[in-house]
């Protein structure tokens, strides 16, 4: 199954992470440390200092998954319906804008 790793402030919200899993119908991985850019800098620094032979080894040492959010198929089906309605509204709005010019 495909997965997305969530970082930053939004990764602190369990509600937001579950919503993403349901909407995108993929696993959402929450890391133990949500701050991706600083972790990336630390990984590159450790690799640059020769602490690890490969960046992959470094990543495996630094990056730890805290929790995985699985998609809820009932919720996903509802979001698919909402998305279909949104697409219809968007297309109709675009047609109205063309006519009004």
N, CA, C and O atoms as a GROMACS GRO file, in nm:
protein
  404
    1UNK      N    1   0.084  -0.118   0.000
    1UNK     CA    2   0.000   0.000   0.000
    1UNK      C    3   0.089   0.124   0.000
    1UNK      O    4   0.193   0.128   0.065
    2UNK      N    5   0.046   0.224  -0.072
    2UNK     CA    6   0.118   0.351  -0.074
    2UNK      C    7   0.110   0.417   0.063
    2UNK      O    8   0.015   0.394   0.139
    3UNK      N    9   0.209   0.500   0.092
    3UNK     CA   10   0.206   0.573   0.218
    3UNK      C   11   0.262   0.713   0.198
    3UNK      O   12   0.338   0.739   0.105
    4UNK      N   13   0.221   0.801   0.287
    4UNK     CA   14   0.270   0.939   0.290
    4UNK      C   15   0.326   0.962   0.429
    4UNK      O   16   0.263   0.923   0.528
    5UNK      N   17   0.442   1.023   0.437
    5UNK     CA   18   0.498   1.060   0.566
    5UNK      C   19   0.464   1.206   0.592
    5UNK      O   20   0.499   1.294   0.514
    6UNK      N   21   0.397   1.230   0.703
    6UNK     CA   22   0.353   1.365   0.738
    6UNK      C   23   0.455   1.429   0.832
    6UNK      O   24   0.503   1.366   0.926
    7UNK      N   25   0.488   1.556   0.804
    7UNK     CA   26   0.583   1.629   0.888
    7UNK      C   27   0.525   1.766   0.922
    7UNK      O   28   0.422   1.806   0.867
    8UNK      N   29   0.590   1.836   1.013
    8UNK     CA   30   0.550   1.971   1.048
    8UNK      C   31   0.439   1.974   1.151
    8UNK      O   32   0.403   1.872   1.210
    9UNK      N   33   0.384   2.093   1.172
    9UNK     CA   34   0.284   2.114   1.275
    9UNK      C   35   0.159   2.029   1.258
    9UNK      O   36   0.103   1.982   1.357
   10UNK      N   37   0.116   2.010   1.134
   10UNK     CA   38  -0.003   1.929   1.110
   10UNK      C   39   0.013   1.785   1.154
   10UNK      O   40  -0.086   1.718   1.182
   11UNK      N   41   0.135   1.738   1.160
   11UNK     CA   42   0.161   1.599   1.200
   11UNK      C   43   0.136   1.577   1.349
   11UNK      O   44   0.141   1.464   1.396
   12UNK      N   45   0.110   1.684   1.423
   12UNK     CA   46   0.082   1.671   1.566
   12UNK      C   47  -0.066   1.643   1.592
   12UNK      O   48  -0.104   1.609   1.704
   13UNK      N   49  -0.150   1.658   1.491
   13UNK     CA   50  -0.294   1.641   1.507
   13UNK      C   51  -0.338   1.503   1.458
   13UNK      O   52  -0.329   1.473   1.338
   14UNK      N   53  -0.384   1.419   1.550
   14UNK     CA   54  -0.432   1.285   1.512
   14UNK      C   55  -0.551   1.296   1.417
   14UNK      O   56  -0.565   1.217   1.324
   15UNK      N   57  -0.638   1.396   1.442
   15UNK     CA   58  -0.755   1.416   1.355
   15UNK      C   59  -0.710   1.444   1.213
   15UNK      O   60  -0.762   1.384   1.118
   16UNK      N   61  -0.613   1.536   1.196
   16UNK     CA   62  -0.565   1.574   1.063
   16UNK      C   63  -0.500   1.456   0.992
   16UNK      O   64  -0.520   1.436   0.872
   17UNK      N   65  -0.423   1.376   1.065
   17UNK     CA   66  -0.355   1.261   1.006
   17UNK      C   67  -0.456   1.156   0.959
   17UNK      O   68  -0.441   1.098   0.852
   18UNK      N   69  -0.560   1.132   1.041
   18UNK     CA   70  -0.662   1.035   1.001
   18UNK      C   71  -0.742   1.087   0.882
   18UNK      O   72  -0.776   1.010   0.792
   19UNK      N   73  -0.771   1.216   0.881
   19UNK     CA   74  -0.843   1.277   0.769
   19UNK      C   75  -0.765   1.258   0.639
   19UNK      O   76  -0.822   1.224   0.536
   20UNK      N   77  -0.633   1.280   0.644
   20UNK     CA   78  -0.550   1.262   0.525
   20UNK      C   79  -0.553   1.117   0.477
   20UNK      O   80  -0.565   1.090   0.358
   21UNK      N   81  -0.544   1.024   0.571
   21UNK     CA   82  -0.548   0.881   0.535
   21UNK      C   83  -0.680   0.847   0.466
   21UNK      O   84  -0.682   0.775   0.367
   22UNK      N   85  -0.790   0.901   0.520
   22UNK     CA   86  -0.921   0.872   0.464
   22UNK      C   87  -0.940   0.937   0.326
   22UNK      O   88  -0.990   0.873   0.234
   23UNK      N   89  -0.899   1.062   0.312
   23UNK     CA   90  -0.917   1.133   0.185
   23UNK      C   91  -0.831   1.072   0.075
   23UNK      O   92  -0.880   1.046  -0.034
   24UNK      N   93  -0.703   1.051   0.104
   24UNK     CA   94  -0.610   1.002   0.002
   24UNK      C   95  -0.612   0.850  -0.014
   24UNK      O   96  -0.556   0.797  -0.110
   25UNK      N   97  -0.676   0.781   0.081
   25UNK     CA   98  -0.685   0.634   0.079
   25UNK      C   99  -0.547   0.569   0.079
   25UNK      O  100  -0.520   0.474   0.006
   26UNK      N  101  -0.460   0.623   0.163
   26UNK     CA  102  -0.325   0.569   0.181
   26UNK      C  103  -0.290   0.570   0.329
   26UNK      O  104  -0.356   0.638   0.408
   27UNK      N  105  -0.187   0.496   0.365
   27UNK     CA  106  -0.135   0.504   0.501
   27UNK      C  107  -0.067   0.639   0.521
   27UNK      O  108   0.002   0.688   0.432
   28UNK      N  109  -0.087   0.698   0.637
   28UNK     CA  110  -0.016   0.820   0.674
   28UNK      C  111   0.076   0.784   0.790
   28UNK      O  112   0.031   0.736   0.894
   29UNK      N  113   0.205   0.807   0.771
   29UNK     CA  114   0.304   0.776   0.874
   29UNK      C  115   0.339   0.902   0.952
   29UNK      O  116   0.374   1.005   0.894
   30UNK      N  117   0.328   0.892   1.083
   30UNK     CA  118   0.368   1.001   1.173
   30UNK      C  119   0.503   0.963   1.232
   30UNK      O  120   0.520   0.855   1.289
   31UNK      N  121   0.599   1.052   1.216
   31UNK     CA  122   0.733   1.025   1.268
   31UNK      C  123   0.742   1.064   1.416
   31UNK      O  124   0.661   1.143   1.465
   32UNK      N  125   0.840   1.008   1.486
   32UNK     CA  126   0.862   1.047   1.626
   32UNK      C  127   0.900   1.194   1.635
   32UNK      O  128   0.865   1.261   1.732
   33UNK      N  129   0.971   1.244   1.534
   33UNK     CA  130   1.009   1.386   1.528
   33UNK      C  131   0.947   1.442   1.401
   33UNK      O  132   0.982   1.401   1.290
   34UNK      N  133   0.854   1.540   1.417
   34UNK     CA  134   0.779   1.591   1.303
   34UNK      C  135   0.856   1.691   1.218
   34UNK      O  136   0.817   1.718   1.105
   35UNK      N  137   0.965   1.745   1.270
   35UNK     CA  138   1.035   1.854   1.201
   35UNK      C  139   1.127   1.799   1.092
   35UNK      O  140   1.244   1.771   1.116
   36UNK      N  141   1.072   1.786   0.972
   36UNK     CA  142   1.143   1.727   0.859
   36UNK      C  143   1.268   1.801   0.815
   36UNK      O  144   1.372   1.739   0.797
   37UNK      N  145   1.260   1.935   0.795
   37UNK     CA  146   1.378   2.006   0.745
   37UNK      C  147   1.499   1.996   0.839
   37UNK      O  148   1.612   1.976   0.793
   38UNK      N  149   1.476   2.011   0.969
   38UNK     CA  150   1.589   2.003   1.062
   38UNK      C  151   1.644   1.860   1.070
   38UNK      O  152   1.764   1.840   1.084
   39UNK      N  153   1.555   1.762   1.059
   39UNK     CA  154   1.601   1.623   1.059
   39UNK      C  155   1.682   1.595   0.932
   39UNK      O  156   1.784   1.525   0.937
   40UNK      N  157   1.637   1.649   0.820
   40UNK     CA  158   1.712   1.632   0.695
   40UNK      C  159   1.850   1.694   0.704
   40UNK      O  160   1.948   1.636   0.656
   41UNK      N  161   1.859   1.812   0.766
   41UNK     CA  162   1.989   1.878   0.784
   41UNK      C  163   2.080   1.794   0.873
   41UNK      O  164   2.199   1.782   0.846
   42UNK      N  165   2.023   1.737   0.978
   42UNK     CA  166   2.103   1.653   1.069
   42UNK      C  167   2.153   1.527   0.997
   42UNK      O  168   2.266   1.485   1.017
   43UNK      N  169   2.067   1.470   0.914
   43UNK     CA  170   2.106   1.350   0.838
   43UNK      C  171   2.222   1.383   0.744
   43UNK      O  172   2.320   1.309   0.737
   44UNK      N  173   2.210   1.494   0.672
   44UNK     CA  174   2.316   1.532   0.579
   44UNK      C  175   2.446   1.565   0.652
   44UNK      O  176   2.555   1.533   0.604
   45UNK      N  177   2.434   1.629   0.769
   45UNK     CA  178   2.554   1.660   0.848
   45UNK      C  179   2.623   1.532   0.895
   45UNK      O  180   2.745   1.520   0.885
   46UNK      N  181   2.544   1.438   0.947
   46UNK     CA  182   2.602   1.312   0.995
   46UNK      C  183   2.669   1.236   0.882
   46UNK      O  184   2.776   1.177   0.900
   47UNK      N  185   2.606   1.236   0.765
   47UNK     CA  186   2.665   1.169   0.649
   47UNK      C  187   2.792   1.242   0.605
   47UNK      O  188   2.893   1.179   0.575
   48UNK      N  189   2.785   1.374   0.602
   48UNK     CA  190   2.901   1.454   0.561
   48UNK      C  191   3.020   1.436   0.654
   48UNK      O  192   3.135   1.444   0.610
   49UNK      N  193   2.993   1.412   0.781
   49UNK     CA  194   3.101   1.391   0.878
   49UNK      C  195   3.156   1.248   0.873
   49UNK      O  196   3.252   1.215   0.943
   50UNK      N  197   3.095   1.165   0.789
   50UNK     CA  198   3.144   1.028   0.774
   50UNK      C  199   3.095   0.933   0.882
   50UNK      O  200   3.152   0.825   0.898
   51UNK      N  201   2.992   0.970   0.956
   51UNK     CA  202   2.940   0.882   1.060
   51UNK      C  203   2.870   0.760   1.003
   51UNK      O  204   2.857   0.658   1.070
   52UNK      N  205   2.824   0.771   0.878
   52UNK     CA  206   2.753   0.662   0.811
   52UNK      C  207   2.812   0.645   0.672
   52UNK      O  208   2.855   0.742   0.610
   53UNK      N  209   2.814   0.521   0.622
   53UNK     CA  210   2.868   0.495   0.489
   53UNK      C  211   2.775   0.542   0.379
   53UNK      O  212   2.820   0.585   0.273
   54UNK      N  213   2.644   0.534   0.403
   54UNK     CA  214   2.547   0.578   0.302
   54UNK      C  215   2.440   0.665   0.368
   54UNK      O  216   2.418   0.658   0.489
   55UNK      N  217   2.376   0.746   0.287
   55UNK     CA  218   2.265   0.827   0.338
   55UNK      C  219   2.152   0.734   0.384
   55UNK      O  220   2.085   0.763   0.483
   56UNK      N  221   2.130   0.624   0.313
   56UNK     CA  222   2.024   0.530   0.352
   56UNK      C  223   2.047   0.478   0.493
   56UNK      O  224   1.952   0.469   0.571
   57UNK      N  225   2.172   0.443   0.528
   57UNK     CA  226   2.202   0.398   0.664
   57UNK      C  227   2.169   0.508   0.765
   57UNK      O  228   2.114   0.481   0.872
   58UNK      N  229   2.203   0.628   0.729
   58UNK     CA  230   2.177   0.743   0.816
   58UNK      C  231   2.027   0.762   0.837
   58UNK      O  232   1.980   0.781   0.949
   59UNK      N  233   1.953   0.758   0.729
   59UNK     CA  234   1.807   0.773   0.736
   59UNK      C  235   1.747   0.665   0.826
   59UNK      O  236   1.663   0.694   0.911
   60UNK      N  237   1.790   0.542   0.807
   60UNK     CA  238   1.737   0.431   0.887
   60UNK      C  239   1.769   0.449   1.035
   60UNK      O  240   1.693   0.403   1.121
   61UNK      N  241   1.880   0.514   1.065
   61UNK     CA  242   1.918   0.538   1.204
   61UNK      C  243   1.839   0.654   1.265
   61UNK      O  244   1.801   0.648   1.382
   62UNK      N  245   1.816   0.759   1.187
   62UNK     CA  246   1.753   0.881   1.238
   62UNK      C  247   1.600   0.877   1.235
   62UNK      O  248   1.535   0.922   1.330
   63UNK      N  249   1.543   0.825   1.128
   63UNK     CA  250   1.398   0.836   1.106
   63UNK      C  251   1.326   0.716   1.168
   63UNK      O  252   1.350   0.601   1.131
   64UNK      N  253   1.238   0.746   1.262
   64UNK     CA  254   1.160   0.642   1.329
   64UNK      C  255   1.011   0.677   1.318
   64UNK      O  256   0.970   0.789   1.348
   65UNK      N  257   0.933   0.580   1.276
   65UNK     CA  258   0.788   0.598   1.264
   65UNK      C  259   0.726   0.578   1.402
   65UNK      O  260   0.752   0.478   1.469
   66UNK      N  261   0.643   0.673   1.442
   66UNK     CA  262   0.575   0.667   1.572
   66UNK      C  263   0.441   0.595   1.560
   66UNK      O  264   0.407   0.511   1.644
   67UNK      N  265   0.365   0.628   1.454
   67UNK     CA  266   0.232   0.570   1.436
   67UNK      C  267   0.194   0.572   1.289
   67UNK      O  268   0.234   0.662   1.215
   68UNK      N  269   0.117   0.473   1.247
   68UNK     CA  270   0.067   0.466   1.110
   68UNK      C  271  -0.085   0.475   1.115
   68UNK      O  272  -0.151   0.400   1.187
   69UNK      N  273  -0.140   0.569   1.039
   69UNK     CA  274  -0.285   0.587   1.030
   69UNK      C  275  -0.335   0.518   0.904
   69UNK      O  276  -0.292   0.549   0.793
   70UNK      N  277  -0.426   0.423   0.922
   70UNK     CA  278  -0.481   0.346   0.811
   70UNK      C  279  -0.609   0.414   0.762
   70UNK      O  280  -0.685   0.467   0.842
   71UNK      N  281  -0.634   0.411   0.630
   71UNK     CA  282  -0.757   0.472   0.579
   71UNK      C  283  -0.881   0.394   0.622
   71UNK      O  284  -0.882   0.271   0.626
   72UNK      N  285  -0.985   0.469   0.655
   72UNK     CA  286  -1.116   0.412   0.684
   72UNK      C  287  -1.195   0.414   0.553
   72UNK      O  288  -1.224   0.521   0.499
   73UNK      N  289  -1.229   0.297   0.502
   73UNK     CA  290  -1.291   0.287   0.370
   73UNK      C  291  -1.430   0.352   0.363
   73UNK      O  292  -1.468   0.405   0.260
   74UNK      N  293  -1.505   0.347   0.474
   74UNK     CA  294  -1.636   0.413   0.476
   74UNK      C  295  -1.619   0.564   0.461
   74UNK      O  296  -1.690   0.629   0.385
   75UNK      N  297  -1.523   0.620   0.535
   75UNK     CA  298  -1.497   0.764   0.525
   75UNK      C  299  -1.444   0.800   0.386
   75UNK      O  300  -1.481   0.902   0.330
   76UNK      N  301  -1.356   0.715   0.333
   76UNK     CA  302  -1.301   0.741   0.200
   76UNK      C  303  -1.412   0.750   0.095
   76UNK      O  304  -1.410   0.837   0.008
   77UNK      N  305  -1.508   0.659   0.103
   77UNK     CA  306  -1.620   0.660   0.008
   77UNK      C  307  -1.700   0.790   0.018
   77UNK      O  308  -1.742   0.845  -0.084
   78UNK      N  309  -1.719   0.839   0.140
   78UNK     CA  310  -1.791   0.966   0.159
   78UNK      C  311  -1.712   1.082   0.098
   78UNK      O  312  -1.770   1.168   0.031
   79UNK      N  313  -1.582   1.084   0.120
   79UNK     CA  314  -1.499   1.192   0.065
   79UNK      C  315  -1.496   1.186  -0.088
   79UNK      O  316  -1.489   1.290  -0.154
   80UNK      N  317  -1.501   1.067  -0.144
   80UNK     CA  318  -1.507   1.053  -0.290
   80UNK      C  319  -1.636   1.115  -0.344
   80UNK      O  320  -1.635   1.180  -0.448
   81UNK      N  321  -1.746   1.094  -0.272
   81UNK     CA  322  -1.874   1.154  -0.313
   81UNK      C  323  -1.864   1.307  -0.306
   81UNK      O  324  -1.907   1.376  -0.398
   82UNK      N  325  -1.808   1.358  -0.196
   82UNK     CA  326  -1.793   1.503  -0.182
   82UNK      C  327  -1.705   1.560  -0.293
   82UNK      O  328  -1.731   1.668  -0.345
   83UNK      N  329  -1.600   1.486  -0.329
   83UNK     CA  330  -1.509   1.532  -0.433
   83UNK      C  331  -1.580   1.537  -0.568
   83UNK      O  332  -1.558   1.629  -0.647
   84UNK      N  333  -1.664   1.439  -0.594
   84UNK     CA  334  -1.741   1.438  -0.718
   84UNK      C  335  -1.836   1.558  -0.725
   84UNK      O  336  -1.849   1.622  -0.829
   85UNK      N  337  -1.901   1.589  -0.614
   85UNK     CA  338  -1.989   1.706  -0.608
   85UNK      C  339  -1.907   1.833  -0.631
   85UNK      O  340  -1.949   1.921  -0.705
   86UNK      N  341  -1.791   1.842  -0.566
   86UNK     CA  342  -1.703   1.958  -0.583
   86UNK      C  343  -1.666   1.976  -0.730
   86UNK      O  344  -1.670   2.087  -0.782
   87UNK      N  345  -1.629   1.866  -0.797
   87UNK     CA  346  -1.590   1.875  -0.938
   87UNK      C  347  -1.705   1.926  -1.024
   87UNK      O  348  -1.684   2.007  -1.115
   88UNK      N  349  -1.826   1.879  -0.996
   88UNK     CA  350  -1.943   1.927  -1.071
   88UNK      C  351  -1.964   2.077  -1.050
   88UNK      O  352  -1.986   2.151  -1.146
   89UNK      N  353  -1.956   2.120  -0.926
   89UNK     CA  354  -1.975   2.263  -0.895
   89UNK      C  355  -1.865   2.346  -0.962
   89UNK      O  356  -1.893   2.452  -1.018
   90UNK      N  357  -1.742   2.298  -0.956
   90UNK     CA  358  -1.630   2.370  -1.016
   90UNK      C  359  -1.652   2.385  -1.167
   90UNK      O  360  -1.636   2.494  -1.221
   91UNK      N  361  -1.687   2.276  -1.233
   91UNK     CA  362  -1.708   2.280  -1.379
   91UNK      C  363  -1.823   2.374  -1.416
   91UNK      O  364  -1.812   2.448  -1.513
   92UNK      N  365  -1.930   2.370  -1.340
   92UNK     CA  366  -2.043   2.460  -1.367
   92UNK      C  367  -2.003   2.606  -1.346
   92UNK      O  368  -2.043   2.694  -1.422
   93UNK      N  369  -1.925   2.631  -1.243
   93UNK     CA  370  -1.878   2.768  -1.216
   93UNK      C  371  -1.789   2.817  -1.329
   93UNK      O  372  -1.799   2.933  -1.370
   94UNK      N  373  -1.703   2.732  -1.380
   94UNK     CA  374  -1.616   2.770  -1.491
   94UNK      C  375  -1.699   2.806  -1.615
   94UNK      O  376  -1.667   2.902  -1.685
   95UNK      N  377  -1.803   2.730  -1.641
   95UNK     CA  378  -1.890   2.759  -1.756
   95UNK      C  379  -1.962   2.892  -1.736
   95UNK      O  380  -1.975   2.969  -1.831
   96UNK      N  381  -2.007   2.920  -1.615
   96UNK     CA  382  -2.074   3.048  -1.587
   96UNK      C  383  -1.978   3.165  -1.604
   96UNK      O  384  -2.016   3.271  -1.654
   97UNK      N  385  -1.854   3.147  -1.564
   97UNK     CA  386  -1.754   3.253  -1.580
   97UNK      C  387  -1.727   3.282  -1.728
   97UNK      O  388  -1.710   3.398  -1.766
   98UNK      N  389  -1.724   3.178  -1.810
   98UNK     CA  390  -1.703   3.198  -1.955
   98UNK      C  391  -1.818   3.276  -2.016
   98UNK      O  392  -1.797   3.363  -2.100
   99UNK      N  393  -1.939   3.244  -1.975
   99UNK     CA  394  -2.058   3.310  -2.029
   99UNK      C  395  -2.064   3.456  -1.984
   99UNK      O  396  -2.109   3.542  -2.060
  100UNK      N  397  -2.018   3.484  -1.864
  100UNK     CA  398  -2.029   3.620  -1.810
  100UNK      C  399  -1.924   3.716  -1.864
  100UNK      O  400  -1.934   3.836  -1.839
  101UNK      N  401  -1.826   3.668  -1.937
  101UNK     CA  402  -1.720   3.756  -1.991
  101UNK      C  403  -1.764   3.828  -2.114
  101UNK      O  404  -1.688   3.905  -2.171
   0.00000   0.00000   0.00000
